């Protein structure tokens, strides 16, 4: 049988690790919440129809563009 004193440093270290893990999980949750808020405010989530319209618009602009190289 090992005395309880020998196990105490390991238990203390384990408790510190659990505390740190909890802090990391809380921080990750806060970051996810902030990211969702920013995406909502910026309108980062686009529907496929508007993305297709933007691609068509880009293609039209590209068709009217002229590349000038080695000037």
C-alpha positions in Angstrom: 0.0 0.0 0.0 1.2 3.4 -0.9 0.8 6.3 1.5 -1.7 9.0 0.5 1.0 11.6 0.5 2.8 10.0 -2.5 -0.5 10.1 -4.6 -1.2 13.7 -3.7 1.1 15.4 -6.3 -0.4 13.3 -9.1 -3.9 14.1 -8.0 -3.1 17.7 -7.8 -1.6 17.6 -11.3 -4.7 15.8 -12.6 -7.0 18.4 -11.0 -4.9 21.2 -12.6 -5.2 19.4 -16.0 -9.0 19.1 -15.6 -9.2 22.7 -14.7 -7.2 23.8 -17.7 -9.3 21.5 -20.0 -12.4 23.2 -18.7 -10.9 26.6 -19.4 -10.0 25.6 -23.0 -13.5 24.1 -23.6 -15.1 27.4 -22.4 -12.8 29.5 -24.5 -13.6 27.3 -27.6 -17.3 27.7 -27.0 -16.9 31.5 -26.7 -14.9 31.6 -29.9 -17.5 29.5 -31.8 -20.2 31.9 -30.5 -18.2 34.9 -31.7 -17.6 33.4 -35.1 -21.3 32.6 -35.5 -22.1 36.2 -34.6 -19.6 37.6 -37.0 -20.8 35.4 -39.8 -24.4 36.5 -39.1 -23.5 40.2 -39.1 -21.3 40.0 -42.2 -23.7 37.8 -44.1 -20.9 35.4 -44.8 -23.4 32.6 -45.4 -24.6 33.0 -49.0 -27.2 31.0 -50.7 -26.2 29.1 -53.9 -28.3 31.2 -56.2 -26.4 34.4 -55.2 -23.1 32.6 -55.5 -23.9 31.5 -59.0 -25.0 35.1 -59.9 -21.7 36.4 -58.6 -19.8 33.8 -60.7 -21.7 34.8 -63.8 -21.0 38.5 -63.1 -17.3 37.7 -62.7 -17.2 35.8 -66.0 -18.8 38.7 -67.8 -16.2 41.2 -66.4 -13.4 38.8 -67.3 -14.7 38.6 -70.9 -14.4 42.3 -71.2 -10.9 42.5 -69.6 -7.6 42.7 -71.5 -4.3 41.4 -70.1 -1.3 43.5 -70.9 2.0 41.8 -70.2 5.7 42.4 -70.7 5.2 46.2 -71.0 
